[in-house]
Amino acid sequence: MKIPFYGIDRFFKAHADNIKEIFTTVGKTGKMLMGEEVELFEQTLAQFCSRKYAIAVSSCTDALYFALLSVGVKRGDEVIVPSFSFIATATPIIQAGAVPVFTDIRPDTFSMDAEDLKKKITSKTKAIIFVHLYGSFCPIEEIALIAKENNIPLIEDNAHSLGSKSNDNILAGTHGEISCVSFDPTKIIAGFGTAGALLTDNYSIFKYVNKLRYQGKNSDTGKFDVLGFNSRISTFQGALLNYQLNMIDKLIGRRRLIADFYNRCIDKIKGIEYVQKTQSTFHKYVITTNNRDDLKLFLEKKGIQTMIHYNEALYEHPLFNNYSYRAENIQMVQHIKSTVLSLPIYPELTDEETSYITSCLQEFFCSF
């Protein structure tokens, strides 16, 4: 049996007729960029995320960069960020000319450690970027309180966890002054290409980012009055994303069924644990084991593709050799990075395939 890590082609096959209809409908309008479907998507997304404003941009990376600019981050400022995430969490900080300051992570959720955050705040700290990881709502309440007490803007990198909620039903992406989401092809709501969005309740930020995404154009005057960028999405992307957003509960529901099946199997196996023990949308399904590399190779031989999220701390990427950063006393990441492994999870994964994956896990760990 061959099981790919991503099921993007399967999604297209399952929804091909509707996708073709969306493409035809958009094509007939002749409005290829920022058509009505994009505005509708932004309105639907803002409502879904319990935010006043949503601005669609080319990527979550752009959204994070625009977020930093909109809260006034400038060259030489410091921005605190967790040391365990995708590279795009940190690169916007460098693009803004600021200095990334990395925190250690919690041992339970692998998200930013609040106690370490307190130690990293200085007079130069101008923003905090908090990451909701793997599809989970990661504990942010204490982080938000620290940010408020120190009058530091809090930005939520919610690229993984659109639709995730806390145990008391609070949405991920609603604690920060700004939240940023991703719609690249691997996400639960996925574009055919790259797309993202910035969400906020602040009207001034909304107006400013609207300028930034289209070359600095003032929508009220029609004049280009700030240095902007080309960060718009196609009308087809907007329509496709809205199509998926309207069925997000179904998409998440199927992922949770698969995750529950995995969980029940893993609960019976010694030497392996699953990471997401709270409510999650399961953008990723991540396990930890001290036999990670051997397990990965074993599953590959069985035809099961897996991935590692993530194999190194952010500051360990060669990129950071060329820039200033701070990363003192990072200990938990050094242990976690050698134990994490992501298993395939997507709605089109069949029951037969999930059973095969869990049987392979049992076979591997029974050998010890």
N, C-alpha and C positions, 0 to 999 in steps of 0.2 A: 504494500500500500504506500502511495506517495501523498504526503500531506504538506502542502505549502504553508508557510507562516502567515502570508496574507491571502485574503480571498477577494481581491479587487475584481479580478476577471469573473468570478462567480457572481458578484453583485451585479455586474453589467448584464450577464446572461439572464439573471432572475428578473431584471427590471428593464430589459432591452426595449420592449415596446413602448413603455412610458418614457424612457429616456429619448428615444427617437422622436416621439411626439413633442417632447419639450424642446428639442433642438429645432424641429421644423417650425413650431409656433414662434420661437424667438427669432429664427432666421427670417420669417415673413415680415417681422416688424422693421427690419433694417437697422435696428438700434443694437449694435454689438457690445457697446460699453455702457455700463451704468444706466440700463433701461429700467422700466417700471418694476420689473421682477427683482432687481437689486434692492430698490426701496422697500418693496413688500417683504423681502427677506429680512432686511434690517429691522423693520417694524415687528415682524414675527419673532425674531431673535431677541430683541429687547424685551418683549413681553414674556417670552419663555424664561429669560434670565433674570426677570424681576428688576430690570434696569430701565432708566428713562430713555437712554440713547444707545444706539449701536451704529458703528461706522465700519462698513466692509472695506478691507484693504487687501493687498496682494498676499500677505502672509502674517502669521502670528509674530514672526521676527520683526516685520515692519510695525506691527501694532505695539510691541514692546518698546521699540525705538521711539515711536511717536509718543508713547506714554511718558518716557523719560524726558523728552523735549517739552512736553506739555506741563510737567510739574517743575520745570526750570532747571533740570540737571545740566551742568556746564562742565567744560574742561577742568580737570583737577578735582572735581567733586568725588565723593565716595558713594557707591551704591552697594548695599549688602544683599547677598544672594546665597542660596544654598550651594554646597559644593558637589551635590549629586543631582544631575539633571542632564537634559540634552544641551548641546553646545549653544543652541540659539537662545537659551535663557541668559547667557552671559555676554555674547557678542554684541548685542545692542548697547551694552554699557560702554564697551570700548569704542563703538561707533560714535557714541555721544561724547567721547573724549574723557570719560570718567574712569575711575579706578574701581574694579570689582573687589569687594571684600567678602571672602567666602566663609560661611559658617559650617559647622559640623551638622550632622543630621540625627534625628531621633532613631532609636533602635527598633521601634515598632512600625512606623509608617515611612521611614526614610525621608521625611520632610524636615524643614528647617527646625533646628533646636533653639527653643526660646531662650534658654539660659546662655547659650553661646552668642546669640544675637545681642543680648544685653552687653556682653563684654566687647563686642565689635563696634558699637556705636561710638562715634567721635563727633567733634564739632563740624567735621567735613561731610558727615553723612547726610545726603540729600534725598535718598529714596531707599525703600526696601522692596525687593522682588521676592514674593513667596510663591512656591510651586505646589500645586495639587498634583500628586504623582500617580501615574498608572491608571487613572480613572476613579480614584478614591477622593472623597472629601477629607483632606488632611487637616489635622488640628490647627486652626488659625486664630482662635479667639484670643489666646494670650499674646500672640504676635501682633494682632490688631490693637490690643490694649497698649502694648509697648510702643507701637508706632504713634498712637494717639497721644500718649503721655509725653513723648519726645517731639511731637509736632513734625513727624516725618511722613511724607506721603507713602502709602502702601499700595503696591501694584501686584495684582494676582496674575501669575502665569497659569492660566487655566486651559492650556493647550490639550491636556490629557482628559480633563474631567468635566466637560460640558454635560450638564444634567445630573451630576452627582450631588447628593444631599448628605447632611449630617444626620445623626440619629434623631435629632429633634427637628428634622425637616427643613434645615437652612441650606440654601443652595450654595455650592462652590461658586466663587466669583462675585459674591455680594458684600464681602467685607472690605475690600480695597476701594480706594478712590477711583481706581481704574482696574478693569480686568481684561485680559487678552485671551482669545481663543483661536484655535487652529482648525482649518478644514482641508489639510493636505490629504492625499488619497488613502493614508493609513488610519485616519481618524474615524470615529463612529459616524459622524456627519462628514462626508468626504467629497471634495471637489475633484474634478477631472483635471488635475493640475494643482496649482497652489492657491490658497486663499486663507484669509484670517479676518478677525474683527476686533475692534476695541470697543469696550462698553463702559459707560460711566453715567452718573447722575448729575454731573457738573456740566452746565450748559456752555460755559466758557471753553472747557476742554473739548466738548463736542464741536463747537464752531472752529476751534483752532485746528483740530485733526482733520476736519472736513477740508480746510485749506491745504494742509500738508499733503493729503493724498492726491490732490490734483494740482501740482505745480505751484501751490501757494495762492490759488485763485480765491478771492473773496466772493462768495455766492451772492452777497447783497449788492456789491458794486460792479461785479464782473472784472475787477482789476486784480492783477497779480501783485500782492503787497507783502508777501513773505517768501523766503526761499523754501520751495516745496519739492515734491517728488512725484513720480508717476507710480501710484500704488492703488490703482482701481481694479475691480474685478469685472469679468465679462458678464453680460446679461444672461448668457447661458449658464454660467456658474451660479449666479444668483437664483435662477429658476431651479436648477438641479439641487442646490442646497436647501431651498425652501421645500422642495418635494420630499427630501429626506427628513427635514426638521419636523414635518407634519406626521411622520411615523416613527419618531425617535423612541417613544415608549416601547413600541414593538421591537425595534432594533436592540435596545438595552435589555428588554425582557429576555430575548433569546440568549444574549451574552450571559446573563445572570443564571439562566438554566444550565448552560455549559459549565460555568464556573462552579455552580453548586455540585454538579456531577464530579468535576475534578476534586473539589473539596472533600467530598465523602470518600473518595478513593484515597486521597493523600492522608486523611485522618487515620487510616489503617496502616500506613507505611512509616517505619522508623527511618530517620535520616533525611527527611525532607519536610519542609513547611511551606505553606502559602502565605504571601505577604498581606493581601487585602482581607483583613478580618472584620472590617466594618463595611457599611453599605458602599458599593462601588458600581460604576458603569462598565468596568472591565475593558477599558481601552486596551490594556495589557493584562495578561494573567501571568503573574510573576511568582516563582517559587524560589526558595533558598535551600542550598545543600552544600556541604563541604566537599562533595564529589561532583561539583558543577561541570568541570571540563570533561571528565570521563562520561558523565551522563549525557552531555551534549553530543559527544562523539557516538555514543551508543544509539541515541535516538536518530542521528543522521543515518547511521547504518540501517536502521529500521525504516527509513524513508520519511522521518518526521523532521521538518525544518524548525529549528528554534533560533532565538536571537538573545543577545545580552543587552540589558538596559539597566545599568551601564557598566562598562568594563574599566573605567578609570574616573578619578575625580576630575571635575571640570578644569581645575588649574593645572592638571597634568598633561593636557593637550599641548603639543608643541607650539601652538599659536601664542600661548601666554608667555613663552620665553622672550617675546618681543615687546611685551607691555608690562606696565606696573600693575601689581595686584598684591593683596594680602591674604594669607591662608595659614593662620597660626592655629596650632593645636587641633588639627583635623584628625580624629582617631577612628570614629565609627565607620566613616566611608572606606577607610583602608581595609577594614574587615569585610564589609558588605559587598564591595565591588567584585570580590572573587567568588561570591556565593550565589549571585542572582542569575536566573535563567527564565526567559519568557517562553511560554508554550503557545501554540496556535489558538486563537479564539476570535471567531467572527460568526455572524448569524448563519452563514451558509455551510458551516462545519456540520457534518452529519452525525447522528447518534452513533453510527458504526465507526466513524473516525475517532470520536471522543473515547469510545470504548477501547479502540485499538491503542490510543495514546496512553490511557491509564493502565492497560494490560502490560504495555512496554515499561512503564514506570515500575510496576510491581515486579516484573521480571528482573529489572536492573537491581533493585534494592534487595531482592530475595537472595542475590548472589553474595551478599555480605554476611 
